[in-house]
Amino acid sequence: MSTNPADQRMIPLPLAPHHSASRSAVTCEYRCGNACSHDAPNTSANTYFGDVVRRALDRRGVLRAGAVLSFTAGLTAATGLPATARGKNPGSTPAPAGTDFDPVPPNTQDRVVIPEGYDQEVVIRWGDPVLAGAPEFDFENQSESAQQAQFGYNNDFAGLVPLDNAGIHSLLVVNHEYTTETHMFGDYDPENPTEEQVRTAWAAHGQSILLVKRDPARGGLTPLPGRYSRRITLNTEFAVRGPAAGSELLRTSADPEGSRVRGTLNNCAGGVTPWGTILSGEENFHQYFAHADQVTDPVTRQRMQRYGINTGASTRKWERFDERWDAREEPNEPNRFGWIVEIDPNDPSSTPVKHTALGRFKHEGATVRTAEDGRVVAYMGDDERFEYVYKFVSSGRVKRGRSAHARRHNMSLLDEGTLYVARFSGNSPASEIDGSGELPSDGEFDGAGEWLPLATGTTSHVPGFTAEEVYVFTRLAADRAEATKMDRPEDIEPNPVNGRVYCALTNNSNRGAPEHAPADEPNPRTGNKHGHVLELAEKSDDPTATRMAWRLLLVCGDPQQGDTYFGGFDKDQVSPISCPDNVTFDRHGNLWIATDGNELDSHDGLFAVPVEGPARGHVKQFLTVPNGAETCGPIVTDDLVTVCVQHPGENGPGAENPGSHWPDGGRAQPRPSLVAVWRTDGHHVGEIGRR
């Protein structure tokens, strides 16, 4: 049924400041291994732009500093970032197409709250059938065999691959990022999991693939299990491809050739490629392994530390049932995770691929843009505090069409090319970037940047590193290249309308803390608990370029506070937003942002924001998700919006007392699910009177 936000308990807009964290301890432990409660693995002493300016002032005085600033300003102008409009009158600014809806106020309802005039339904839930013959979900009697045929746990990214021009039938691919065993099983003992529970969790990871049908008359999506249906789990074989395939660094006792890996895990965001496959990022793989402190080789142990591999036992105790999760027994097994994987949903018999040319780190995801010369460019973020932004430029060129032959050719494009990491420079004096979030005198946080090459094929561009070492230990290579430490780079996607690239930087409470990197212009706020969104423009609008300009579109948080910025738009008119995570675009080029860990006493949600014209920066909240949940994997089309509702109820202590009973209500256990939302009058999403 449609939802009227006025009928619900709402929090007045804007919000009062607060100091409590919203993410539950359970979620932090099982999703990322409490990464934010440990020291960040990046202890490198990279140079910051503020240091460059200070050295310039110390050595050559103001003239040299001015030269540095004029260089960044000149490059900004050369890339063609348009000026931001100032002094807008929101009363005379109509909502751009795609964002014409009444925003949902912040709230704490245990359900999905949507704008008036829209309807919703749950498309598929954890435990629903994916493969033909899957048993009915039974929370009290789960098994590995049942879960292998059912929709997995904690859905994150979702992608639709159309099968017809009308968009009626599509292939739906959904990531299952992680398992929360304390909420999955009623009788779970964290210190003594059973083998069946462990194997069921292995089957709940990976991806679900199935055919869906859109009903043009009613709206929504209907799953159609059939010949396209597939579950990818931690037991699925993956082929290792690219320049590090076969490397000694990837060989194990089970795979002495280093060419085949069993399974994928912690799959976070992703992207649909121009050739109709799915890219998925293996993110917080570090937490699944145990006993890194007992690895005897000091070089190997140091490399594991840079990736945060567990010391002592793992949270899930998988090492008790398969020694590949024990780093002291199989020290190369962690090196086989942390990659971008590619899946062809059109061919259920195909072997998915791990692409080593795109580097190994905690991949949030990867999204692809095709350059005019036919080469493809993949943008990627490493989701941890003080980590880096990357891109990959292929050597080969795309073959047009959606045939099986074209797909096979195009799936090879990510096997060879150049891997880059970003260095960002601000164009404001260091004295104006004081960590307060106050805008510098030029009115924007902005500047220039360069893409630093790390490796091309079998050639390393990083002194002291072989090419294989660059790909397998990409973080260490990026440290050596002196890339810019960022505030948790998550989803990074090119805008199909304006060509610019948008990066969600979720948060970093350690920014500016003692013995940590200080605030700089790309990360201008000390103790950055709300995050920001970066917009970059490649030189000459060429994604293969090595120079760029950048600026911050949003500095998130409470609009009433002075440390927030909304693209120059009047802050009295915007929805509060905190902790941007996944991003996508509608066909008009509006940016849609899903949040993770809202620090403003409201549930996470999905937000729309124009990036062009007088409404640039006008953030409007489209929906919120239930208790304890995170908003993931948004898809925005003319006809519907879908989101993955991840880890509902994890704000409660466990299965005996969950913090939510969504989606089934009553006393039911919460179930991660994919939800579809559409206009009840048949008009396009965010477009009044348009069909």
Secondary structure, DSSP 8 states (H G I E B T S, - for coil): ----GGGS-B--SS--------S-HHHHHHHHSSGGGS--S-------HHHHHHHHHHHH-HHHHHHHHHHHHHHHHHHT------S--GGG----TT--S-----B--SS-B--TTEEEEEEEETT-B-STT-----GGG--HHHHTTB--SSEEEEEEEESSTTSSEEEEEEEE----HHHH-TT--TTS--HHHHHHHHHHSEEEEEEEEE-TTT-SEEEE-STT-EEE-TTSEEEEESTTTT-GGG--SS-TTS-EEE----EEEEEE-TTS-EEEEE--GGGG-B-GGG---HHHHHHHHHTT--SSS-SS-GGGT-GGGBTTT-TTGGGGSS-EEEE-TT-TT---EEEGGG--S-B---EEEE-TTS-EEEEEEB-SEEE-EEEEEESS----S-SHHHHHHHHTGGGSEEEEEEEEEE-S-GGG--SB----TTSS-EEEEEEEEEEETTEE-STT--HHHHHHTHHHHHHHHT---EE-EEEEEE-TTT--EEEEE--BTTTTSTTS---BTTB-BTTBSS-EEEEEEEGGG-TT-SEEEEEEEEE-B-TTSTT-EETTS-GGGS--B--EEEEEE-TT--EEEEESS--SSS--EEEEE--SSTTTT--EEEEE--TT-EEEEEEE-SS-EEEEEESTTTTSSBTTB-S--TTT-TT-----EEEEEEETTS--TT-TT--
